[in-house]
Amino acid sequence: MYVPIILGTGREGRQSEKVARFILSEAKSAGFESEILDVRDYRQMATDKTVTTPLAKAYSEKIRKASGIIIVAPEYNHGYPGELKMMLDLLYQEYFGKPLGVCGVSSGPLGGARVVEQLRLVAVELRMQNMREALYFSSVQDQFDDSGAIKDKEAWGRRTKKFFEELSTRIR
Ligand SMILES: Cc1cc2nc3c(=O)[nH]c(=O)nc-3n(C[C@H](O)[C@H](O)[C@H](O)COP(=O)(O)O)c2cc1C
């Protein structure tokens, strides 16, 4: 089962990249085939739903073959980064019916709770399956050591287990 992880910010110095790498490793441990799709690599795609460039075709193909999708998104001004929305808007039918797992990221205490809720609204129009479980990386700057390893392995192991269990049950 292929479940790509969309890294939803290209910001220089982004903390969300550490989260995406951690989720990639957890996804693989849970038995999924996965990779990170970085918005930085997809910035030049036009948001016009015409999949013509090689890059857009490659993105379309990846989403088409995906069994589910994970988004790692920081909260910017209580919403999702614009470049993430542009990337999502490139496609439509490719998303239909697929479960969406969202990981919110913030430097504050709420773990991107508002961006998680906003992405769930977008997922309705993309006819995706919203999951009950989500992961909330609050105070993200304190969650990883200098090597990029998550500090509280036990707590995050419990949370990711529930997250991937729900994702598995939703994949048809
Ligand atoms: C443009 C911008 C807007 C932000 N707005 C919020 C916000 O609304 N709520 C919040 O909790 N953090 C906000 N932050 C801080 C992020 O939570 C913080 O940068 C965190 O490290 C996650 O984002 P990153 O992956 O870009 O590092 C904002 C950061 C930026 C750059």
The ligand as an SDF file (V2000), in Angstrom:
LIG
                    3D

 31 33  0  0  0  0  0  0  0  0999 V2000
    3.7910   32.9200    8.0540 C   0  0  0  0  0  0  0  0  0  0  0  0
    3.6890   32.1900    9.3620 C   0  0  0  0  0  0  0  0  0  0  0  0
    2.4850   32.1790   10.0510 C   0  0  0  0  0  0  0  0  0  0  0  0
    2.3780   31.4720   11.2480 C   0  0  0  0  0  0  0  0  0  0  0  0
    1.1590   31.4170   11.8720 N   0  0  0  0  0  0  0  0  0  0  0  0
    0.9960   30.5940   12.9260 C   0  0  0  0  0  0  0  0  0  0  0  0
   -0.3070   30.3730   13.4750 C   0  0  0  0  0  0  0  0  0  0  0  0
   -1.3010   30.8860   13.0220 O   0  0  0  0  0  0  0  0  0  0  0  0
   -0.4340   29.5330   14.5240 N   0  0  0  0  0  0  0  0  0  0  0  0
    0.6680   28.8820   15.0580 C   0  0  0  0  0  0  0  0  0  0  0  0
    0.4930   28.1170   16.0070 O   0  0  0  0  0  0  0  0  0  0  0  0
    1.9110   29.0860   14.5640 N   0  0  0  0  0  0  0  0  0  0  0  0
    2.0980   29.9090   13.5090 C   0  0  0  0  0  0  0  0  0  0  0  0
    3.3460   30.0830   12.9540 N   0  0  0  0  0  0  0  0  0  0  0  0
    4.5100   29.4490   13.5820 C   0  0  0  0  0  0  0  0  0  0  0  0
    4.6850   27.9960   13.1430 C   0  0  0  0  0  0  0  0  0  0  0  0
    3.8840   27.2330   14.0040 O   0  0  0  0  0  0  0  0  0  0  0  0
    6.1500   27.6050   13.2490 C   0  0  0  0  0  0  0  0  0  0  0  0
    6.8850   28.2200   12.2090 O   0  0  0  0  0  0  0  0  0  0  0  0
    6.3790   26.1010   13.2930 C   0  0  0  0  0  0  0  0  0  0  0  0
    7.7730   25.9010   13.3860 O   0  0  0  0  0  0  0  0  0  0  0  0
    5.8190   25.2980   12.1440 C   0  0  0  0  0  0  0  0  0  0  0  0
    6.1050   25.8230   10.8740 O   0  0  0  0  0  0  0  0  0  0  0  0
    7.4420   25.5280    9.9920 P   0  0  0  0  0  0  0  0  0  0  0  0
    7.3510   24.1230    9.4370 O   0  0  0  0  0  0  0  0  0  0  0  0
    7.4200   26.5690    8.9300 O   0  0  0  0  0  0  0  0  0  0  0  0
    8.6460   25.6590   10.9050 O   0  0  0  0  0  0  0  0  0  0  0  0
    3.4960   30.7960   11.7760 C   0  0  0  0  0  0  0  0  0  0  0  0
    4.7180   30.8320   11.0740 C   0  0  0  0  0  0  0  0  0  0  0  0
    4.8140   31.5030    9.8750 C   0  0  0  0  0  0  0  0  0  0  0  0
    6.1210   31.4560    9.1170 C   0  0  0  0  0  0  0  0  0  0  0  0
  1  2  1  0
  2  3  1  0
  2 30  2  0
  3  4  2  0
  4  5  1  0
  4 28  1  0
  5  6  2  0
  6  7  1  0
  6 13  1  0
  7  8  2  0
  7  9  1  0
  9 10  1  0
 10 11  2  0
 10 12  1  0
 12 13  2  0
 13 14  1  0
 14 15  1  0
 14 28  1  0
 15 16  1  0
 16 17  1  0
 16 18  1  0
 18 19  1  0
 18 20  1  0
 20 21  1  0
 20 22  1  0
 22 23  1  0
 23 24  1  0
 24 25  2  0
 24 26  1  0
 24 27  1  0
 28 29  2  0
 29 30  1  0
 30 31  1  0
M  END
$$$$
